Amino acid sequence: MYSRRQWINVAAAAISAVLLGVAATPAIAAEKVTVFAAASLKNALDAANAAWAKEGGKEAVASYAASSALAKQIEGGAPADIFMSADLDWMDYLAKKNLIKADTRSNLLGNKIVLVAPKDHAKPVDIKKGFDLSALLGDGKLAMGEVKSVPAGKYGKAALEALGVWPSVEAKVAGAESVRAALALVSRGEAPYGIVYQTDASADPGVAVVGTFPADSHPPIIYPVAVLSESKNPDAAAYLEFLKSEKAAHFFTDQGFTILK
């Protein structure tokens, strides 16, 4: 049995440990802002996040994947503060489920879709009504995002349909889980052509742009951003304002994005 004095000493030690733990808490880095972002944003957003950390000493970490996959993860309860989608549809999907803070939503960026080929075998392609993409592919595959869910795949299918080309290439499509995965198939020489965002093409030295799809052949490519309803991070709003500021703009334009006002 402990004596009264021993009990007092034990209690004092326990209280001291608790107080030390509380005192140590401020030394731990502030909670990171967690961003779920479309795969095509990786290069630009990594640079912006580094600048955000350098400027304010606070950290933002990004998880990159297809917008469809990220939206489903958010719906399933994945912890995140910010969602940056590569199309309006998946942001609308979350909005309808009240999973974003509507007053924080805005359209941040624009992009283009292009046809790419392995750099060593790249020749210009005249992308126009009825161009013979099937002949160019031969026995090879057309790499693009999954056309039913991945935004880049949906834009690409819409463009091919508008140009009257889709029926001739549908069976040759290699649908990838994200636009970056489609890009990798071309970069590694596993597909002779692919449809990706202009910004992705500029980020991979292994591919070359051989043609740009007409802007009127597909819906406008818009990247919306919003704070998620479940976010309790006090820095989320400030981080979002940073992304929309002039200080961050060049990180996106350097990669080929356009800033939407």
C-alpha positions, -999 to +999 in steps of 0.1 A: +000+000+000+012+035-007+015+059+022-004+093+020+029+110+011+035+084-017+000+089-031+006+126-032+039+121-050+023+098-076-006+122-082+018+151-086+038+132-111+007+123-131-005+159-131+029+171-142+029+146-171-004+158-182+006+194-180+038+187-199+017+170-226-005+201-228+024+224-228+040+204-256+010+206-278+016+241-292+050+229-303+034+204-326+028+217-361-006+231-368-030+208-385-023+205-422-048+216-448-057+184-467-065+189-503-082+164-526-072+174-561-076+162-597-045+144-609-038+169-636-031+196-609-002+178-593+028+199-607+011+232-602-004+225-568+028+210-554+045+243-563+017+264-548+017+243-516+055+248-512+050+286-515+021+285-490+043+268-465+072+291-471+050+322-468+031+314-436+048+284-421+017+263-425+015+231-445-010+218-471-009+183-483-025+170-515-040+137-524-042+133-562-065+111-582-093+112-607-120+137-596-145+109-597-125+087-572-119+117-549-156+127-548-165+091-539-139+091-512-153+123-498-188+109-499-175+079-480-162+101-452-125+105-461-111+134-441-103+164-463-106+202-462-106+213-499-118+197-531-104+207-565-122+190-593-113+188-630-149+193-640-182+208-628-200+175-626-182+160-596-183+193-577-221+194-584-223+158-572-209+167-538-229+199-537-262+180-541-252+159-511-244+190-491-208+180-488-193+213-497-196+248-482-215+264-511-204+300-504-167+289-508-172+274-543-157+291-573-144+283-608-106+286-605-090+273-637-094+264-673-076+239-695-074+223-730-073+187-742-047+176-767-036+145-786-002+133-775+023+107-788+056+094-776+081+121-782+104+100-805+075+092-828+055+124-828+042+139-860+016+166-863-021+156-866-047+178-881-076+174-857-107+182-876-141+168-885-137+132-896-099+129-891-088+093-894-076+086-858-084+049-862-058+046-890-032+065-870-037+040-841-035+009-863-034-020-839-025+002-810-046+017-782-059+052-776-050+061-740-075+083-722-092+086-689-122+063-683-149+079-704-177+073-679-161+089-649-128+106-654-133+142-665-105+141-691-120+110-705-154+125-707-141+156-724-122+135-749-151+113-757-173+144-763-147+158-786-144+126-806-182+124-809-185+160-821-158+153-847-175+121-859-146+099-849-158+081-818-175+051-835-142+042-853-120+043-822-143+033-793-131-003-794-095+008-793-098+030-762-076+020-732-095+037-703-072+047-674-081+055-638-068+090-642-055+114-668-020+109-654-023+072-658-033+077-694-003+100-699+020+073-685+008+048-711+019+071-739+051+082-722+061+045-718+053+037-754+025+014-744+000+034-765+008+053-797-016+081-789-035+095-759-059+123-750-048+143-720-049+179-708-025+203-722-010+208-688-003+171-684+015+170-717+038+199-707+047+180-675+060+149-691+091+151-713+084+117-727+054+129-748+048+156-774+016+173-783+006+165-819-027+183-820-052+203-800-089+196-799-111+226-809-126+243-779-161+240-794-158+202-797-164+196-760-178+213-729-157+241-714-129+226-692-135+242-658-118+234-625-140+244-595-127+245-559-145+245-526-141+239-489-157+207-477-186+208-453-169+186-428-137+206-426-130+221-392-095+234-402-093+271-394-067+275-421-088+261-450-104+294-459-070+313-459-055+285-480-083+288-506-078+326-508-041+320-514-049+297-543-071+324-558-046+352-553-022+368-577+007+353-557-004+318-567-016+324-602+018+318-619+021+284-605-009+274-625-002+295-657+033+281-658+018+247-663-006+259-690-037+265-670-058+296-676-071+316-646-108+321-646-122+353-631 
